[in-house]
Amino acid sequence: MSDSISSWVQFGTAAFVGGVIVKLLDWLQAELHRSSKAAAKAKVVVEDELDPLLKAAGSLGGKLRSLAVEDFVELAKFRQPTVGKAGNDETDFANLLYLFGRFWAQIEILEIQSRYVRLAKNATGSRLLKFLNCLEARSVRLVERGWQRAFGGILLERRGEQVECMSFAEFLRRYRTEPGWCEWFEPLTQVLRTVGERSKRQRLLLYGVVLHALVDDLDPSHEIVHDRPPYPNKLSKRIRRDLRYKVFPVYLPFVAGHRKYWHVAAE
């Protein structure tokens, strides 16, 4: 009798364990399927949005480098924008504002397209998110994140099912003719107006270094954005120290060879 009971207990235990294992395997299979679908969706979004974002980052980074080489003399010519005036200085400054706005608009487009997608499921998407988090960190960003999103957002235009950044021609038209238009990017304008202050110039350079690293890391063969050398000894000791010990180790530890962005050969 006891042997019979023992057999039934063993049978019941085996059945229970077997059922648990089957359920566990079913759950694991479902999780793997969901994870695979999430990774596939993330890959599609990254493939669609990375190219225009890198081009925008490259254009802005290239402009900042050009300004840095000339010690921001071009920005010193800027005067308060006058509605209806079409001077070259105003146009040049509007172009710089547009380059920032275009980059921030592409970030907004990425957020829209990835609203229901986990970009971190994709290796490139994960690195991109870390760069964007770095650029929006308090120690790196140029304006508060809300202002950045607002500026990027007003440049968005919907064309059918597609969301795109408006052209520079349209931006310039509104910049010259609509008084309220300039209010959207006044915080950035204030930063750019004060490049006579060394700390403000250095903050722009810091932002540009992160943009440079973003392009180099996500477009290593430079098929999308052509390669550029680092700033020619324009960084202060403080900014180089921040890059070396704070920015790259904390936000971008995966960036190999980041020494080239802050090292001065003469030291």
TIROLO-713469 format. One record per residue: x, y, z of N, C-alpha, C, O, CB in turn; residue in one letter. Coordinates in steps of 0.02 Angstrom, whole numbers. Glycine has a CB too. Layout:
N
REC    n.xx    n.yy    n.zz   ca.xx   ca.yy   ca.zz    c.xx    c.yy    c.zz    o.xx    o.yy    o.zz   cb.xx   cb.yy   cb.zz  residu
REC       X       Y       Z       X       Y       Z       X       Y       Z       X       Y       Z       X       Y       Z       A
...
***
This chain:
267
REC    n.xx    n.yy    n.zz   ca.xx   ca.yy   ca.zz    c.xx    c.yy    c.zz    o.xx    o.yy    o.zz   cb.xx   cb.yy   cb.zz  residu
REC      42     -61       0       0       0       0      43      62       0      31     110     -38     -47       1      61       M
REC      94      62      44     138     120      48     176     130     -17     190     186     -38     186     113     106       S
REC     194      73     -50     229      78    -113     185     110    -166     208     150    -207     253      10    -137       D
REC     120      93    -164      72     120    -212      64     196    -202      63     234    -250       4      85    -205       S
REC      59     216    -139      53     288    -124     115     325    -146     112     380    -174      40     299     -49       I
REC     173     293    -132     236     325    -151     240     334    -226     265     385    -250     295     283    -126       S
REC     216     284    -263     218     288    -336     174     345    -361     192     382    -406     195     222    -368       S
REC     114     351    -330      68     405    -350      98     474    -333      91     522    -371       0     397    -315       W
REC     131     478    -276     163     541    -257     217     560    -307     223     617    -329     192     536    -186       V
REC     257     510    -325     311     522    -373     282     542    -441     308     587    -474     355     459    -380       Q
REC     228     507    -460     197     523    -524     169     594    -524     177     632    -571     140     472    -539       F
REC     135     612    -468     107     679    -463     160     732    -463     153     785    -494      64     685    -400       G
REC     214     718    -426     269     766    -423     300     776    -492     313     832    -513     323     743    -373       T
REC     311     721    -526     340     724    -593     295     763    -641     318     803    -681     353     654    -621       A
REC     229     750    -635     182     785    -678     182     860    -664     180     902    -710     111     757    -668       A
REC     184     876    -599     185     947    -580     248     982    -605     246    1036    -635     180     955    -503       F
REC     305     949    -593     368     978    -615     370     984    -691     392    1034    -719     428     935    -591       V
REC     345     932    -724     343     934    -797     300     991    -822     317    1025    -871     316     867    -824       G
REC     243    1001    -789     199    1056    -809     231    1124    -799     225    1168    -841     134    1053    -770       G
REC     266    1131    -742     301    1193    -729     354    1207    -782     361    1263    -806     333    1191    -659       V
REC     391    1154    -799     444    1162    -850     415    1181    -918     442    1224    -952     484    1097    -857       I
REC     359    1150    -936     326    1167   -1000     304    1239   -1000     314    1275   -1049     266    1120   -1012       V
REC     273    1260    -943     251    1330    -938     311    1378    -942     308    1430    -974     213    1341    -872       K
REC     365    1358    -908     424    1400    -908     453    1405    -979     474    1459   -1001     477    1372    -860       L
REC     455    1349   -1014     480    1350   -1082     436    1392   -1128     460    1429   -1171     485    1278   -1110       L
REC     370    1386   -1118     323    1428   -1157     336    1502   -1144     336    1543   -1190     250    1409   -1140       D
REC     346    1518   -1080     358    1588   -1061     423    1614   -1092     426    1669   -1118     360    1596    -985       W
REC     475    1572   -1088     540    1592   -1116     535    1602   -1191     564    1648   -1219     593    1539   -1099       L
REC     498    1557   -1224     490    1563   -1296     453    1627   -1315     470    1661   -1363     453    1502   -1324       Q
REC     401    1643   -1275     363    1704   -1288     406    1766   -1276     402    1814   -1314     300    1707   -1244       A
REC     447    1763   -1222     491    1820   -1207     543    1830   -1262     557    1886   -1282     525    1809   -1140       E
REC     570    1774   -1286     619    1779   -1340     588    1807   -1403     619    1846   -1440     650    1710   -1354       L
REC     526    1787   -1416     490    1812   -1474     478    1887   -1468     488    1925   -1516     424    1775   -1484       H
REC     455    1909   -1409     443    1980   -1398     508    2020   -1402     510    2074   -1431     409    1992   -1329       R
REC     561    1992   -1374     625    2026   -1376     651    2032   -1447     679    2083   -1466     677    1989   -1333       S
REC     641    1979   -1486     663    1980   -1556     623    2032   -1596     652    2068   -1637     655    1910   -1587       S
REC     558    2035   -1583     517    2085   -1618     536    2155   -1598     539    2200   -1640     443    2073   -1604       K
REC     550    2166   -1534     571    2232   -1509     637    2253   -1541     645    2311   -1560     577    2232   -1433       A
REC     683    2205   -1546     749    2220   -1576     741    2237   -1650     774    2281   -1676     797    2161   -1567       A
REC     696    2201   -1684     685    2213   -1755     654    2282   -1766     674    2318   -1813     639    2159   -1785       A
REC     607    2302   -1723     576    2368   -1729     627    2422   -1716     629    2473   -1751     516    2375   -1680       K
REC     668    2412   -1665     720    2462   -1648     769    2469   -1706     790    2525   -1722     758    2441   -1584       A
REC     787    2414   -1738     833    2417   -1794     805    2457   -1852     841    2496   -1883     850    2346   -1818       K
REC     741    2448   -1865     708    2486   -1920     710    2561   -1906     726    2600   -1950     636    2462   -1929       V
REC     692    2580   -1845     691    2651   -1827     761    2681   -1832     770    2735   -1859     663    2661   -1756       V
REC     811    2645   -1806     880    2670   -1808     903    2677   -1880     934    2728   -1898     927    2622   -1769       V
REC     889    2628   -1921     910    2631   -1991     878    2689   -2028     909    2720   -2071     894    2566   -2026       E
REC     815    2704   -2010     779    2759   -2044     802    2828   -2021     806    2874   -2060     704    2751   -2033       D
REC     816    2834   -1956     828    2901   -1927     900    2919   -1915     917    2977   -1906     791    2906   -1863       E
REC     945    2869   -1915    1015    2884   -1899    1048    2928   -1952    1084    2975   -1934    1054    2820   -1892       L
REC    1035    2915   -2014    1067    2953   -2069    1053    3028   -2064    1101    3067   -2061    1044    2927   -2136       D
REC     990    3049   -2062     977    3122   -2057    1002    3152   -1992    1022    3210   -1991     903    3135   -2064       P
REC    1000    3114   -1937    1024    3140   -1873    1100    3151   -1876    1124    3202   -1852    1005    3093   -1816       L
REC    1136    3103   -1904    1208    3111   -1909    1227    3169   -1956    1275    3205   -1942    1239    3046   -1935       L
REC    1190    3177   -2009    1204    3233   -2055    1193    3300   -2020    1232    3347   -2028    1159    3229   -2117       K
REC    1140    3304   -1980    1126    3366   -1943    1181    3377   -1891    1204    3434   -1882    1057    3362   -1908       A
REC    1202    3324   -1856    1255    3330   -1806    1321    3350   -1839    1358    3391   -1812    1264    3264   -1767       A
REC    1335    3321   -1897    1396    3337   -1933    1398    3409   -1957    1450    3442   -1953    1405    3291   -1992       G
REC    1341    3434   -1982    1338    3503   -2005    1348    3552   -1948    1384    3601   -1954    1272    3517   -2040       S
REC    1315    3539   -1892    1322    3582   -1833    1393    3579   -1805    1423    3630   -1790    1271    3564   -1779       L
REC    1419    3518   -1799    1487    3510   -1773    1538    3543   -1817    1586    3573   -1792    1503    3438   -1765       G
REC    1529    3539   -1883    1575    3571   -1929    1574    3646   -1924    1625    3679   -1928    1560    3550   -2000       G
REC    1514    3673   -1915    1508    3746   -1908    1540    3769   -1843    1575    3820   -1843    1434    3767   -1909       K
REC    1530    3734   -1788    1560    3752   -1725    1636    3749   -1730    1671    3791   -1701    1535    3707   -1669       L
REC    1662    3700   -1765    1734    3695   -1773    1761    3754   -1813    1812    3783   -1796    1754    3629   -1806       R
REC    1725    3772   -1866    1745    3829   -1907    1747    3893   -1866    1793    3933   -1872    1698    3837   -1967       S
REC    1696    3903   -1824    1694    3962   -1781    1751    3960   -1731    1782    4012   -1717    1627    3965   -1744       L
REC    1765    3901   -1704    1818    3895   -1653    1886    3911   -1681    1926    3944   -1648    1818    3825   -1624       A
REC    1900    3889   -1742    1965    3902   -1773    1978    3977   -1779    2035    4000   -1773    1968    3870   -1843       V
REC    1924    4015   -1789    1930    4088   -1795    1914    4123   -1730    1901    4184   -1729    1885    4114   -1851       E
REC    1914    4086   -1675    1900    4114   -1609    1833    4150   -1606    1826    4201   -1571    1955    4162   -1588       D
REC    1784    4125   -1642    1715    4150   -1640    1709    4224   -1661    1663    4259   -1639    1686    4140   -1570       F
REC    1755    4247   -1703    1753    4316   -1727    1688    4329   -1765    1659    4383   -1761    1813    4332   -1771       V
REC    1666    4279   -1803    1606    4287   -1843    1545    4303   -1800    1503    4344   -1818    1593    4225   -1885       E
REC    1541    4270   -1742    1484    4282   -1698    1486    4351   -1667    1435    4380   -1650    1482    4229   -1644       L
REC    1546    4378   -1660    1552    4444   -1629    1520    4498   -1672    1504    4553   -1647    1626    4461   -1617       A
REC    1510    4484   -1736    1479    4534   -1781    1404    4536   -1774    1371    4581   -1799    1498    4518   -1853       K
REC    1376    4486   -1740    1303    4482   -1737    1272    4539   -1699    1297    4560   -1646    1283    4417   -1705       F
REC    1218    4565   -1726    1178    4617   -1694    1108    4589   -1681    1089    4538   -1709    1176    4682   -1737       R
REC    1072    4624   -1639    1003    4604   -1625     965    4599   -1690     965    4646   -1729     969    4655   -1577       Q
REC     931    4542   -1704     894    4535   -1766     839    4587   -1773     804    4603   -1725     864    4465   -1771       P
REC     833    4613   -1833     782    4663   -1847     733    4634   -1897     752    4613   -1952     814    4728   -1875       T
REC     669    4633   -1879     618    4605   -1923     617    4646   -1988     615    4707   -1988     548    4606   -1889       V
REC     619    4609   -2044     617    4641   -2109     685    4658   -2137     690    4676   -2195     576    4703   -2106       G
REC     737    4652   -2097     805    4668   -2120     838    4605   -2145     832    4552   -2115     847    4701   -2064       K
REC     873    4610   -2202     902    4551   -2233     977    4557   -2240    1005    4540   -2292     870    4539   -2301       A
REC    1010    4581   -2189    1083    4589   -2191    1119    4523   -2189    1091    4473   -2166    1106    4632   -2135       G
REC    1181    4522   -2213    1220    4460   -2214    1234    4433   -2144    1232    4373   -2132    1286    4471   -2250       N
REC    1247    4480   -2097    1261    4457   -2029    1201    4420   -1999    1209    4368   -1968    1280    4516   -1984       D
REC    1142    4448   -2010    1081    4415   -1985    1070    4348   -2018    1050    4300   -1985    1020    4461   -1996       E
REC    1085    4344   -2083    1076    4281   -2119    1125    4228   -2093    1106    4171   -2083    1086    4291   -2194       T
REC    1187    4248   -2082    1236    4201   -2056    1218    4176   -1987    1225    4117   -1971    1305    4234   -2054       D
REC    1193    4222   -1946    1174    4202   -1879    1113    4157   -1881    1108    4108   -1844    1161    4264   -1835       F
REC    1065    4174   -1924    1006    4132   -1932    1025    4062   -1954     995    4013   -1933     956    4164   -1982       A
REC    1076    4057   -1996    1099    3991   -2019    1126    3950   -1961    1114    3890   -1957    1153    3999   -2073       N
REC    1163    3983   -1916    1189    3948   -1857    1132    3924   -1812    1133    3867   -1788    1237    3993   -1818       L
REC    1083    3967   -1801    1025    3947   -1762     989    3888   -1795     968    3841   -1761     976    4006   -1755       L
REC     984    3891   -1861     950    3837   -1897     987    3771   -1889     956    3718   -1883     943    3855   -1971       Y
REC    1054    3773   -1890    1092    3711   -1883    1079    3679   -1815    1072    3618   -1810    1167    3725   -1892       L
REC    1075    3720   -1762    1056    3693   -1697     985    3665   -1700     971    3609   -1678    1062    3748   -1642       F
REC     939    3706   -1727     869    3685   -1730     859    3622   -1770     818    3580   -1752     827    3740   -1759       G
REC     896    3616   -1825     890    3556   -1867     912    3494   -1829     879    3442   -1833     932    3564   -1932       R
REC     967    3499   -1792     990    3442   -1753     940    3424   -1699     924    3366   -1689    1059    3457   -1721       F
REC     915    3475   -1664     866    3462   -1612     800    3437   -1640     765    3399   -1608     855    3524   -1570       W
REC     783    3459   -1701     723    3434   -1733     730    3360   -1749     682    3322   -1742     708    3474   -1798       A
REC     789    3339   -1771     800    3268   -1786     795    3225   -1723     773    3168   -1726     868    3258   -1819       Q
REC     815    3254   -1667     807    3217   -1604     733    3209   -1588     711    3156   -1566     843    3255   -1546       I
REC     693    3262   -1601     621    3258   -1590     589    3206   -1636     545    3169   -1615     588    3326   -1600       E
REC     612    3205   -1699     585    3155   -1746     602    3085   -1723     560    3040   -1727     614    3167   -1818       I
REC     662    3075   -1698     682    3009   -1672     636    2990   -1614     615    2932   -1609     756    3010   -1648       L
REC     621    3037   -1570     577    3021   -1513     506    3004   -1537     474    2959   -1510     574    3080   -1465       E
REC     483    3040   -1588     416    3025   -1615     414    2955   -1645     368    2916   -1631     396    3078   -1668       I
REC     463    2939   -1686     464    2875   -1720     478    2816   -1673     460    2759   -1689     517    2876   -1774       Q
REC     508    2830   -1616     524    2776   -1569     479    2776   -1508     496    2746   -1457     597    2781   -1547       S
REC     422    2810   -1513     378    2816   -1455     358    2749   -1426     353    2741   -1365     315    2855   -1475       R
REC     347    2700   -1469     327    2634   -1445     381    2582   -1459     368    2522   -1466     261    2612   -1478       Y
REC     442    2605   -1464     498    2562   -1480     553    2572   -1428     566    2629   -1409     525    2575   -1551       V
REC     585    2519   -1406     641    2524   -1360     706    2525   -1400     731    2473   -1420     641    2465   -1309       R
REC     732    2584   -1412     792    2591   -1452     851    2555   -1421     897    2534   -1456     809    2664   -1462       L
REC     851    2548   -1355     906    2516   -1321     912    2442   -1339     963    2411   -1325     898    2523   -1246       A
REC     860    2414   -1371     863    2345   -1394     911    2336   -1452     932    2280   -1468     794    2321   -1413       K
REC     928    2392   -1484     975    2391   -1540    1042    2420   -1516    1043    2470   -1481     947    2432   -1600       N
REC    1097    2388   -1534    1163    2410   -1510    1178    2482   -1529    1201    2521   -1488    1217    2363   -1536       A
REC    1165    2499   -1592    1178    2568   -1615    1130    2615   -1581    1149    2670   -1561    1171    2573   -1691       T
REC    1067    2594   -1574    1017    2636   -1542    1035    2650   -1469    1025    2705   -1444     949    2604   -1545       G
REC    1063    2600   -1435    1083    2608   -1366    1139    2660   -1360    1137    2703   -1315    1106    2541   -1336       S
REC    1188    2656   -1404    1243    2705   -1402    1218    2775   -1419    1239    2824   -1388    1299    2684   -1452       R
REC    1173    2779   -1467    1145    2844   -1486    1109    2876   -1427    1118    2935   -1414    1097    2836   -1546       L
REC    1069    2837   -1391    1034    2864   -1333    1083    2890   -1280    1069    2941   -1249     990    2810   -1302       L
REC    1138    2856   -1271    1187    2878   -1222    1219    2944   -1244    1233    2987   -1202    1242    2825   -1213       K
REC    1231    2952   -1308    1257    3016   -1332    1206    3072   -1321    1224    3127   -1300    1276    3011   -1407       F
REC    1143    3059   -1337    1092    3110   -1329    1083    3128   -1255    1073    3186   -1238    1026    3087   -1359       L
REC    1086    3078   -1211    1082    3091   -1140    1141    3135   -1117    1133    3179   -1075    1081    3025   -1100       N
REC    1199    3122   -1145    1258    3162   -1129    1248    3234   -1151    1262    3281   -1113    1321    3132   -1162       C
REC    1225    3244   -1213    1215    3311   -1239    1163    3350   -1200    1164    3412   -1199    1194    3308   -1312       L
REC    1117    3315   -1167    1065    3348   -1128    1081    3352   -1054    1041    3377   -1014     998    3313   -1139       E
REC    1140    3326   -1035    1160    3329    -965    1174    3401    -944    1193    3442    -985    1223    3285    -953       A
REC    1163    3415    -881    1171    3483    -856    1240    3512    -870    1246    3572    -882    1157    3485    -782       R
REC    1291    3470    -867    1359    3495    -876    1379    3504    -949    1433    3530    -963    1407    3447    -843       S
REC    1336    3483    -995    1352    3487   -1067    1304    3531   -1106    1325    3568   -1150    1354    3418   -1096       V
REC    1239    3526   -1091    1189    3560   -1131    1198    3635   -1133    1228    3665   -1088    1119    3544   -1105       R
REC    1173    3666   -1185    1178    3738   -1194    1115    3774   -1169    1120    3831   -1146    1190    3755   -1267       L
REC    1057    3742   -1174     995    3770   -1150     958    3716   -1112     975    3657   -1118     951    3799   -1208       V
REC     908    3735   -1074     867    3686   -1038     833    3639   -1089     816    3660   -1145     815    3721    -993       E
REC     822    3578   -1069     794    3528   -1115     726    3549   -1143     711    3535   -1201     788    3460   -1080       R
REC     686    3582   -1101     621    3605   -1126     627    3653   -1183     590    3648   -1232     582    3637   -1070       G
REC     674    3700   -1178     685    3748   -1233     713    3712   -1294     695    3728   -1351     734    3804   -1211       W
REC     757    3664   -1283     783    3626   -1340     727    3590   -1377     724    3592   -1438     835    3575   -1316       Q
REC     682    3558   -1340     627    3522   -1371     579    3570   -1407     553    3554   -1460     589    3482   -1318       R
REC     569    3629   -1377     525    3677   -1408     554    3702   -1474     519    3706   -1525     512    3737   -1361       A
REC     618    3719   -1474     650    3743   -1534     650    3689   -1588     633    3703   -1646     722    3765   -1520       F
REC     668    3628   -1570     666    3574   -1618     596    3561   -1643     585    3547   -1702     695    3511   -1589       G
REC     547    3565   -1598     478    3550   -1616     447    3599   -1665     408    3578   -1708     437    3548   -1555       G
REC     463    3664   -1660     432    3712   -1705     459    3707   -1776     430    3736   -1822     442    3783   -1679       I
REC     514    3671   -1785     542    3663   -1852     514    3602   -1887     531    3589   -1945     617    3657   -1848       L
REC     471    3564   -1853     443    3503   -1883     385    3519   -1929     343    3561   -1915     421    3455   -1829       L
REC     384    3485   -1985     330    3490   -2033     306    3421   -2053     347    3376   -2064     351    3531   -2096       E
REC     241    3412   -2057     213    3347   -2076     197    3346   -2150     161    3389   -2175     150    3330   -2034       R
REC     226    3297   -2184     213    3288   -2255     182    3218   -2264     217    3168   -2268     278    3296   -2297       R
REC     115    3217   -2266      81    3153   -2267      92    3117   -2201      74    3143   -2148     105    3110   -2327       G
REC     121    3058   -2204     135    3020   -2144     205    3033   -2118     224    3007   -2065     126    2945   -2157       E
REC     244    3072   -2154     313    3086   -2135     319    3152   -2096     284    3200   -2110     357    3088   -2197       Q
REC     364    3152   -2048     380    3213   -2011     451    3233   -2030     497    3193   -2024     373    3202   -1933       V
REC     460    3295   -2052     525    3318   -2075     541    3386   -2045     497    3421   -2019     527    3322   -2152       E
REC     605    3404   -2049     627    3470   -2027     616    3519   -2084     632    3504   -2141     701    3469   -2004       C
REC     591    3579   -2068     580    3629   -2121     647    3650   -2152     700    3640   -2123     544    3690   -2092       M
REC     643    3677   -2211     702    3700   -2247     730    3764   -2216     695    3798   -2179     686    3711   -2321       S
REC     793    3779   -2232     822    3841   -2207     787    3901   -2238     781    3953   -2205     897    3843   -2222       F
REC     765    3895   -2300     730    3951   -2333     668    3970   -2294     654    4029   -2284     712    3932   -2406       A
REC     629    3920   -2272     569    3935   -2234     586    3962   -2165     553    4008   -2141     526    3871   -2227       E
REC     637    3934   -2134     659    3959   -2069     680    4032   -2075     661    4074   -2034     717    3917   -2042       F
REC     719    4049   -2127     743    4117   -2136     686    4165   -2150     686    4221   -2126     795    4119   -2193       L
REC     637    4143   -2189     579    4186   -2203     544    4204   -2138     527    4263   -2127     530    4151   -2251       R
REC     532    4156   -2096     497    4169   -2034     540    4209   -1985     516    4251   -1948     474    4104   -2001       R
REC     605    4195   -1987     652    4232   -1944     651    4306   -1961     657    4348   -1916     723    4203   -1953       Y
REC     644    4322   -2025     647    4392   -2047     581    4428   -2042     579    4489   -2038     671    4395   -2118       R
REC     526    4391   -2042     461    4424   -2048     416    4417   -1988     367    4454   -1981     426    4398   -2108       T
REC     429    4370   -1944     384    4357   -1888     419    4373   -1822     463    4336   -1801     360    4284   -1889       E
REC     399    4427   -1789     431    4446   -1725     430    4392   -1672     479    4381   -1637     398    4509   -1698       P
REC     374    4357   -1667     367    4306   -1615     409    4243   -1628     420    4203   -1582     296    4286   -1609       G
REC     431    4234   -1689     469    4175   -1707     534    4169   -1667     553    4115   -1645     484    4175   -1782       W
REC     567    4226   -1659     633    4226   -1625     627    4210   -1550     677    4190   -1519     666    4293   -1633       C
REC     568    4217   -1522     561    4203   -1450     572    4130   -1434     593    4113   -1379     491    4224   -1427       E
REC     560    4085   -1483     567    4014   -1471     639    3994   -1458     652    3946   -1423     540    3976   -1530       W
REC     686    4031   -1487     756    4012   -1478     797    4067   -1444     858    4071   -1453     787    3995   -1545       F
REC     763    4110   -1406     796    4163   -1370     849    4137   -1321     902    4167   -1316     745    4205   -1334       E
REC     836    4082   -1283     889    4057   -1238     953    4039   -1274    1008    4053   -1250     863    3996   -1200       P
REC     947    4008   -1333    1006    3992   -1372    1039    4055   -1399    1100    4061   -1399     988    3944   -1431       L
REC     998    4103   -1421    1025    4166   -1446    1066    4201   -1392    1119    4229   -1406     968    4212   -1469       T
REC    1041    4199   -1330    1077    4230   -1275    1146    4198   -1265    1195    4232   -1252    1036    4225   -1210       Q
REC    1149    4132   -1272    1213    4097   -1266    1261    4119   -1321    1320    4132   -1308    1203    4020   -1268       V
REC    1236    4122   -1381    1279    4139   -1438    1299    4212   -1439    1351    4230   -1465    1244    4122   -1503       L
REC    1257    4255   -1410    1275    4326   -1406    1332    4339   -1358    1366    4390   -1365    1214    4367   -1385       R
REC    1342    4295   -1311    1391    4308   -1258    1455    4268   -1266    1489    4253   -1217    1360    4292   -1190       T
REC    1472    4251   -1328    1534    4212   -1339    1596    4253   -1323    1651    4226   -1323    1536    4187   -1411       V
REC    1587    4318   -1311    1644    4357   -1288    1668    4334   -1221    1726    4346   -1203    1625    4431   -1285       G
REC    1625    4302   -1183    1644    4273   -1119    1677    4205   -1130    1649    4162   -1165    1582    4267   -1071       E
REC    1735    4197   -1103    1773    4135   -1115    1735    4073   -1094    1738    4021   -1128    1840    4138   -1077       R
REC    1699    4077   -1039    1662    4018   -1015    1609    3997   -1065    1595    3937   -1073    1631    4032    -947       S
REC    1577    4046   -1098    1525    4030   -1147    1556    3999   -1209    1527    3953   -1238    1485    4093   -1166       K
REC    1614    4025   -1230    1647    3995   -1288    1667    3923   -1273    1658    3879   -1315    1710    4036   -1307       R
REC    1692    3911   -1212    1713    3844   -1194    1654    3796   -1191    1661    3737   -1206    1750    3846   -1128       Q
REC    1597    3821   -1169    1538    3778   -1166    1517    3756   -1237    1497    3699   -1247    1479    3816   -1131       R
REC    1522    3802   -1285    1507    3784   -1354    1557    3732   -1379    1538    3685   -1414    1510    3847   -1399       L
REC    1620    3740   -1362    1671    3693   -1383    1658    3624   -1353    1666    3573   -1387    1741    3718   -1364       L
REC    1639    3623   -1289    1624    3559   -1257    1567    3523   -1293    1571    3463   -1305    1605    3571   -1183       L
REC    1515    3561   -1309    1458    3532   -1345    1481    3504   -1413    1461    3450   -1434    1402    3586   -1355       Y
REC    1525    3543   -1445    1550    3522   -1510    1592    3459   -1506    1591    3418   -1552    1591    3576   -1541       G
REC    1630    3450   -1452    1670    3389   -1444    1625    3328   -1439    1640    3276   -1469    1714    3395   -1381       V
REC    1571    3333   -1402    1525    3276   -1396    1493    3261   -1463    1484    3202   -1480    1471    3290   -1342       V
REC    1475    3313   -1501    1448    3302   -1568    1499    3265   -1612    1482    3218   -1648    1428    3369   -1601       L
REC    1562    3287   -1607    1616    3257   -1646    1622    3183   -1629    1628    3140   -1673    1682    3293   -1633       H
REC    1622    3167   -1564    1628    3098   -1542    1567    3057   -1565    1574    2999   -1584    1635    3094   -1466       A
REC    1508    3087   -1564    1447    3053   -1586    1455    3031   -1659    1442    2973   -1676    1386    3098   -1578       L
REC    1476    3078   -1701    1484    3062   -1772    1537    3009   -1783    1526    2961   -1821    1502    3125   -1812       V
REC    1595    3016   -1750    1649    2967   -1758    1628    2898   -1735    1646    2848   -1767    1711    2990   -1719       D
REC    1590    2894   -1681    1572    2829   -1653    1517    2795   -1693    1520    2734   -1703    1549    2838   -1581       D
REC    1468    2832   -1716    1411    2802   -1750    1419    2800   -1826    1380    2768   -1861    1348    2840   -1733       L
REC    1470    2834   -1851    1486    2831   -1922    1562    2822   -1929    1596    2865   -1957    1462    2896   -1960       D
REC    1589    2766   -1902    1662    2757   -1898    1697    2758   -1965    1755    2779   -1969    1676    2693   -1863       P
REC    1664    2735   -2017    1695    2736   -2084    1683    2801   -2120    1708    2812   -2175    1669    2678   -2125       S
REC    1644    2845   -2089    1628    2911   -2116    1599    2907   -2186    1620    2942   -2232    1690    2955   -2117       H
REC    1550    2864   -2193    1513    2859   -2256    1458    2912   -2260    1436    2930   -2315    1483    2790   -2263       E
REC    1436    2937   -2202    1382    2986   -2200    1409    3057   -2190    1389    3103   -2225    1333    2970   -2144       I
REC    1455    3065   -2143    1485    3130   -2127    1561    3124   -2134    1590    3077   -2106    1465    3154   -2055       V
REC    1592    3170   -2170    1664    3163   -2179    1703    3177   -2114    1680    3213   -2070    1688    3211   -2234       H
REC    1760    3147   -2110    1801    3150   -2049    1830    3220   -2039    1848    3254   -2087    1859    3098   -2053       D
REC    1832    3240   -1976    1862    3305   -1959    1912    3296   -1902    1903    3253   -1859    1807    3356   -1939       R
REC    1965    3337   -1902    2012    3334   -1846    1983    3368   -1784    1937    3408   -1791    2080    3366   -1865       P
REC    2009    3353   -1726    1987    3387   -1664    2004    3461   -1666    2039    3485   -1710    2018    3354   -1602       P
REC    1978    3497   -1616    1994    3569   -1611    2069    3580   -1603    2102    3543   -1567    1957    3600   -1551       Y
REC    2096    3630   -1638    2168    3643   -1633    2187    3683   -1570    2194    3744   -1573    2192    3681   -1695       P
REC    2194    3648   -1514    2216    3679   -1451    2172    3737   -1430    2197    3790   -1409    2287    3703   -1458       N
REC    2107    3728   -1434    2060    3781   -1414    2028    3769   -1346    1997    3814   -1318    2007    3788   -1466       K
REC    2035    3708   -1320    2001    3691   -1258    2041    3715   -1197    2103    3709   -1196    1990    3616   -1254       L
REC    2007    3741   -1149    2040    3761   -1086    2058    3699   -1046    2034    3645   -1059    1994    3809   -1045       S
REC    2102    3709    -997    2121    3653    -954    2061    3624    -917    2056    3564    -907    2175    3675    -904       K
REC    2016    3668    -897    1957    3645    -860    1913    3601    -904    1890    3548    -882    1917    3705    -833       R
REC    1901    3623    -965    1858    3583   -1010    1891    3518   -1028    1858    3466   -1031    1841    3623   -1073       I
REC    1956    3519   -1040    1991    3456   -1055    1987    3408    -995    1980    3348   -1003    2065    3470   -1073       R
REC    1993    3436    -936    1988    3395    -875    1917    3366    -868    1909    3307    -850    2006    3436    -812       R
REC    1867    3407    -883    1798    3382    -879    1786    3326    -929    1754    3276    -914    1748    3439    -891       D
REC    1812    3335    -989    1804    3284   -1040    1839    3219   -1020    1812    3164   -1029    1831    3309   -1108       L
REC    1898    3226    -993    1938    3168    -976    1911    3129    -916    1911    3067    -917    2008    3189    -961       R
REC    1888    3165    -866    1869    3132    -803    1794    3128    -790    1772    3090    -747    1903    3167    -747       Y
REC    1755    3168    -826    1683    3169    -812    1641    3147    -873    1604    3097    -869    1662    3238    -791       K
REC    1647    3184    -927    1602    3172    -984    1611    3102   -1013    1562    3064   -1016    1615    3224   -1038       V
REC    1671    3085   -1034    1680    3019   -1066    1674    2961   -1016    1639    2913   -1031    1747    3017   -1100       F
REC    1707    2964    -959    1700    2907    -912    1629    2896    -886    1608    2839    -876    1747    2917    -854       P
REC    1592    2951    -875    1526    2945    -845    1472    2930    -897    1432    2884    -888    1508    3008    -808       V
REC    1472    2968    -951    1418    2961   -1000    1435    2918   -1060    1392    2884   -1088    1398    3029   -1025       Y
REC    1499    2918   -1079    1518    2885   -1142    1579    2839   -1131    1629    2846   -1167    1534    2937   -1196       L
REC    1576    2794   -1083    1634    2751   -1069    1652    2704   -1126    1708    2678   -1127    1622    2711   -1007       P
REC    1606    2693   -1172    1618    2647   -1227    1657    2679   -1285    1677    2644   -1331    1553    2620   -1253       F
REC    1668    2744   -1282    1704    2778   -1336    1779    2765   -1329    1811    2789   -1283    1689    2855   -1335       V
REC    1804    2725   -1375    1876    2709   -1373    1916    2767   -1403    1895    2800   -1450    1889    2643   -1413       A
REC    1974    2778   -1375    2019    2829   -1402    1993    2900   -1392    2009    2944   -1432    2029    2817   -1474       G
REC    1954    2911   -1339    1928    2980   -1329    1983    3029   -1311    1970    3090   -1309    1874    2980   -1274       H
REC    2043    3005   -1299    2099    3049   -1282    2111    3101   -1338    2132    3157   -1324    2162    3008   -1271       R
REC    2098    3081   -1399    2113    3127   -1455    2071    3190   -1453    2090    3241   -1482    2101    3091   -1521       K
REC    2013    3188   -1418    1969    3247   -1416    1992    3299   -1366    1974    3358   -1372    1898    3225   -1400       Y
REC    2031    3279   -1316    2050    3327   -1264    2125    3333   -1253    2147    3379   -1218    2018    3308   -1199       W
REC    2164    3289   -1283    2236    3289   -1272    2270    3345   -1311    2252    3360   -1368    2266    3222   -1290       H
REC    2319    3376   -1280    2361    3426   -1313    2432    3396   -1319    2463    3380   -1269    2362    3494   -1274       V
REC    2455    3389   -1381    2517    3354   -1393    2577    3387   -1358    2625    3353   -1340    2531    3351   -1468       A
REC    2573    3453   -1348    2630    3488   -1318    2638    3474   -1245    2691    3486   -1216    2623    3563   -1328       A
REC    2585    3447   -1213    2589    3434   -1141    2630    3372   -1126    2639    3354   -1068    2518    3427   -1111       E
***
